[in-house]
Amino acid sequence: MPFHFRFGAADLLRCRFSISPRWETQEAVRVLLDQRRHAYHLPWLRGIRDAAGGLDLRPLWLLMPRAGHNPDFLSPPPTGPSVTFEEELARVRAADPQAARDDLRRSLVCTPGALESAAGQRMLADPERAVRELADLYEQAWRTLVAPHWPRLRALLEADILFHSRRLAAGGLEALFDGLHPDLRWSGKTLTIARAGHHDRSLDGQGLLLMPSAFVWPEVVGGYDPPWQPTLVYPARGIGALWTAPAGPAPQALARLLGRARADVLCALTEPASTTTLAHRLSLAPSTVSAHLKTLQQAGLLIPSRHGHQILYERTPLAIALTNPAPPALEARGSGGGAPEAVRAQPGERRKGG
């Protein structure tokens, strides 16, 4: 049965994007539990195998049913476009114990045997302690599984938001939802998630929060009961290349034209990225990268755009042509135009959302 989001006039003006490091931590933990999600993340799984072995994630896995309710208080929707993990975790720690107990019970009953288990009974008997221990465990998971890779993950999520924001500006909600996930359908003022379990949610003027996720693939997740803001979490574009090794040094001809450092910065912008992301990617000081970006922008090779408190830079068509020169065989025949950029891998198998 489908899941419906019902939009009113006010909701059409209040759709927004956000990134949640706490959500990514939750879904990273879920990847370790659900082998169906391993396809795009095998390099990451190999890299964190030893560190993850030191974590006892069973209490969190107990609250991650294959189908059914996930506790909303453990992953409250972000309040702004760019929040830190620490800010989100503080909201989890501030959860009302009685409301958390009800939320935990709703989740435990969705997994056979979880409600009757010793761990499940301990959570319900002392919800205040459960909130504290679950938050502590998520903090450990963040530091171990996600934080070391956050610059790369954030760059992917920011690039996705930039792409879809442009689709929204060019074609409205219909164009936006048409490209987010194969299970989404927009009709009139209703967004439908196919095969997501029967649910009918009026947005009531709150609008819809849209969150890209690297780890939610292959699902699209819609939900959050009142008073939480209605939220849609979808797989970010480009996850097929997320864990690939960074590109090699810039071609010699481009380095002679621009200088090695600026050429490397330009070639590293395979997706829109911030100064901090590029500095981490290239192992350079942010001030150095900032100076190179300014020069490249003045030369007409970069376009800056603001996202929240950050500025993302992306290559202009001229820069794309410079970093993707035509193959030698074509050059010998006098053909013009550069080779197209690599096509990103897209989510394949479609599965039920939460």
C-alpha positions in Angstrom: 0.0 0.0 0.0 1.3 3.5 -0.8 2.4 6.3 1.5 0.9 9.7 0.8 2.1 13.2 1.7 -0.8 15.7 1.2 0.4 19.2 0.3 -1.6 22.4 1.0 -0.9 25.8 -0.5 1.4 26.8 2.3 3.4 23.6 2.0 4.3 24.2 -1.6 6.3 27.2 -0.4 8.0 25.5 2.6 9.9 22.6 1.2 13.5 22.7 2.1 16.7 20.6 2.0 19.0 19.6 4.9 21.9 17.3 5.7 21.9 15.2 8.9 25.2 13.7 10.2 23.1 11.9 12.9 20.9 10.3 10.2 23.9 9.2 8.3 25.3 7.6 11.4 22.1 5.7 12.0 22.0 4.4 8.4 25.7 3.5 8.5 24.8 1.3 11.5 22.0 -0.2 9.5 24.3 -1.0 6.6 26.3 -3.2 9.0 23.1 -5.0 9.9 21.5 -5.3 6.4 23.6 -7.0 3.7 21.2 -5.8 1.0 22.8 -2.3 1.5 26.4 -3.4 1.1 26.6 -3.0 -2.7 28.0 0.5 -2.9 29.8 0.5 0.4 32.2 -2.4 0.3 35.4 -0.3 0.3 34.0 1.6 3.4 33.1 -1.7 5.1 36.5 -3.1 4.6 38.1 0.1 6.0 36.0 0.2 9.2 35.8 -3.6 9.8 38.3 -3.7 12.7 37.0 -0.5 14.4 33.4 -1.6 14.1 34.3 -4.9 15.7 34.9 -2.9 19.0 31.3 -1.6 19.0 28.3 -3.4 20.5 25.6 -2.2 18.2 23.0 -4.7 19.2 20.8 -2.3 21.2 20.6 -0.1 18.1 19.9 -3.0 15.8 17.1 -4.0 18.1 15.4 -0.8 17.1 15.8 -1.2 13.3 13.0 -3.5 12.1 13.0 -4.7 8.6 9.6 -3.1 8.2 7.8 -0.9 10.7 8.5 1.9 13.1 11.9 3.4 13.9 12.1 5.6 17.0 11.6 9.2 15.9 13.3 10.7 19.0 16.6 9.0 18.0 16.8 10.9 14.7 14.8 14.1 15.0 14.6 16.1 11.7 17.3 18.8 11.5 16.2 22.3 12.4 18.4 24.0 9.8 20.1 23.3 6.4 23.4 22.4 8.0 23.7 21.2 11.6 26.5 19.4 13.4 26.4 16.0 14.9 26.8 17.5 18.4 23.8 19.7 17.9 21.6 16.8 16.8 22.8 14.5 19.5 22.0 17.2 22.1 18.4 17.0 20.9 18.4 13.2 21.3 19.7 13.5 24.9 17.0 16.0 25.7 14.2 13.6 24.7 11.3 13.3 27.2 11.7 9.8 28.9 8.0 8.9 28.8 7.6 9.9 25.1 10.8 8.0 24.4 9.4 4.9 26.2 6.3 4.9 23.9 8.5 5.4 20.9 10.7 2.5 21.9 7.8 0.2 22.5 6.3 1.0 19.0 9.6 0.0 17.5 10.3 -3.1 19.5 6.9 -4.7 18.6 7.9 -4.5 14.9 10.7 -7.1 15.4 9.6 -10.6 16.6 11.0 -11.3 20.1 12.5 -7.8 20.6 9.8 -6.6 23.0 10.2 -9.7 25.2 14.0 -9.7 25.1 16.1 -8.7 28.1 17.5 -5.7 26.3 14.0 -4.5 25.2 12.6 -4.9 28.7 15.6 -2.9 30.2 14.9 0.0 27.8 11.2 0.1 28.8 11.8 -0.2 32.5 14.2 2.8 32.6 13.6 4.9 29.5 15.8 7.8 30.9 18.8 5.5 31.1 17.9 4.0 27.7 18.0 7.5 26.1 21.3 8.2 27.6 22.9 4.8 26.7 21.5 4.9 23.1 22.8 8.4 22.6 26.2 7.4 23.9 26.3 4.4 21.5 25.4 6.7 18.6 28.2 9.0 19.6 30.6 6.1 19.5 29.3 5.0 16.1 29.7 8.5 14.7 33.3 8.8 15.8 34.2 5.3 14.6 32.2 4.8 11.4 31.3 8.2 10.0 33.3 11.1 11.3 36.6 10.1 9.6 34.7 10.1 6.3 32.4 13.0 6.9 34.2 15.5 4.5 33.7 13.1 1.6 30.1 12.2 2.6 29.2 15.9 3.2 30.6 16.8 -0.2 28.4 14.2 -1.9 25.3 15.3 0.0 25.9 19.0 -0.7 26.4 18.3 -4.4 23.1 16.4 -4.5 21.2 19.3 -2.9 22.8 21.8 -5.4 21.7 19.6 -8.3 18.1 19.1 -7.1 17.7 22.7 -6.0 18.3 23.7 -9.6 15.8 21.2 -10.8 13.3 22.7 -8.3 14.0 26.2 -9.6 13.7 25.1 -13.2 10.7 22.9 -13.1 9.0 23.1 -9.7 8.1 20.2 -7.5 7.0 18.0 -10.3 10.5 18.1 -11.9 12.1 17.7 -8.5 10.2 14.6 -7.4 10.5 13.0 -10.8 14.2 12.7 -10.3 14.6 11.8 -6.7 13.7 8.1 -6.7 11.8 5.6 -8.9 9.2 4.9 -6.2 8.1 8.5 -6.0 5.0 9.8 -7.8 3.7 13.4 -7.8 0.1 14.1 -8.8 -1.8 17.3 -8.1 -0.8 18.2 -4.6 0.0 14.6 -3.4 3.4 12.9 -3.2 3.1 9.1 -3.2 5.8 6.6 -2.1 5.0 3.3 -3.7 5.3 0.2 -1.6 6.0 2.1 1.6 3.2 0.8 3.8 -0.2 2.5 4.0 0.0 6.0 5.5 -1.7 9.3 4.8 0.0 12.4 6.2 -1.2 16.0 5.7 1.7 18.4 5.9 -0.5 21.0 7.6 1.6 24.0 6.5 4.9 22.6 7.8 6.2 21.8 4.3 8.4 18.8 3.5 12.0 18.4 4.6 14.1 16.6 2.0 17.3 14.9 3.1 19.7 13.1 0.7 21.5 10.1 2.3 24.5 8.1 1.2 23.6 5.1 3.3 19.8 4.8 2.9 20.1 3.2 -0.6 18.1 1.4 -2.0 15.2 2.7 0.0 13.3 6.0 0.1 12.0 6.7 3.6 9.1 8.9 4.4 7.7 9.6 7.8 7.9 11.2 11.2 4.7 11.4 13.2 3.5 14.7 14.7 5.0 16.9 16.2 8.0 16.1 14.0 8.3 17.8 10.6 7.3 15.5 7.7 10.5 14.3 6.1 11.6 12.4 3.0 15.0 10.7 2.9 16.2 9.6 -0.5 19.5 8.1 -1.9 22.0 10.8 -2.9 23.2 10.9 -6.5 26.6 9.6 -7.3 27.0 7.1 -4.5 28.5 4.6 -7.0 31.7 6.7 -7.1 31.6 7.7 -3.4 34.4 5.4 -2.2 36.5 5.4 -5.4 40.1 6.6 -5.1 40.6 10.3 -5.8 41.7 11.3 -9.3 45.4 11.5 -10.1 47.3 14.6 -10.6 46.2 17.1 -13.3 47.4 16.5 -16.9 50.8 18.0 -17.6 49.5 20.4 -20.3 46.8 21.8 -17.9 49.4 22.1 -15.1 51.7 24.1 -17.4 48.7 26.3 -18.3 47.4 27.0 -14.8 50.1 25.9 -12.5 50.2 22.5 -10.8 48.4 23.5 -7.6 45.5 25.3 -9.4 45.2 22.5 -12.0 44.9 20.0 -9.2 42.2 22.0 -7.5 40.2 22.3 -10.8 40.5 18.6 -11.5 39.4 17.7 -7.9 36.1 19.5 -8.5 34.4 16.4 -10.0 31.4 17.5 -7.9 30.6 20.9 -6.4 32.6 21.3 -3.2 33.5 23.7 -0.5 36.9 25.1 0.4 37.1 22.9 3.4 36.2 19.8 1.5 38.8 20.5 -1.2 41.5 21.2 1.4 40.8 17.9 3.0 40.7 16.1 -0.3 44.0 17.6 -1.5 45.8 17.8 1.9 46.3 21.5 1.5 45.7 24.4 3.9 42.2 26.0 3.5 43.7 29.4 3.0 45.8 28.0 0.1 42.8 26.4 -1.5 40.8 29.6 -1.1 43.4 31.6 -2.9 43.4 29.1 -5.8 39.6 29.1 -6.0 39.5 32.9 -6.2 41.9 32.9 -9.1 40.1 30.2 -11.0 36.8 32.0 -10.4 38.2 35.2 -11.8 39.4 33.3 -14.8 35.9 32.2 -15.6 36.5 28.5 -14.7 34.4 28.2 -11.5 30.9 29.2 -10.4 30.3 29.7 -6.7 26.9 29.1 -5.1 25.8 29.5 -1.5 24.3 26.6 0.5 23.5 27.5 4.1 26.7 28.8 5.6 29.0 27.3 3.0 29.9 28.3 -0.6 30.2 25.5 -3.1 32.3 25.8 -6.2 31.7 23.9 -9.5 33.4 23.9 -12.9 32.1 26.0 -15.8 31.7 24.4 -19.2 35.1 25.8 -20.2 36.7 24.2 -17.2 35.0 20.8 -17.9 36.4 21.0 -21.4 39.9 21.7 -20.1 39.8 18.9 -17.6 38.3 16.4 -20.0 40.3 16.9 -23.2 39.3 15.1 -26.4 41.0 11.7 -27.0 44.1 11.8 -29.2 42.4 10.0 -32.0 39.7 12.6 -32.3 42.3 15.5 -32.0 44.2 14.0 -34.9 41.1 14.1 -37.1 40.4 17.7 -36.0 37.2 16.9 -34.1 36.1 19.4 -31.5 34.6 19.0 -28.1 35.7 17.2 -25.0 34.7 13.7 -23.8 31.6 13.7 -21.6 32.0 13.3 -17.9 31.5 9.9 -16.4 27.9 8.9 -15.8 27.2 8.5 -12.1 25.9 5.1 -10.8 22.3 5.3 -9.8 20.4 3.2 -7.3 19.0 0.1 -8.9 16.8 -2.2 -6.9 13.8 -0.5 -5.3 12.8 -1.4 -1.8 10.1 -0.4 0.7 10.7 2.8 2.6 10.4 3.1 6.4 
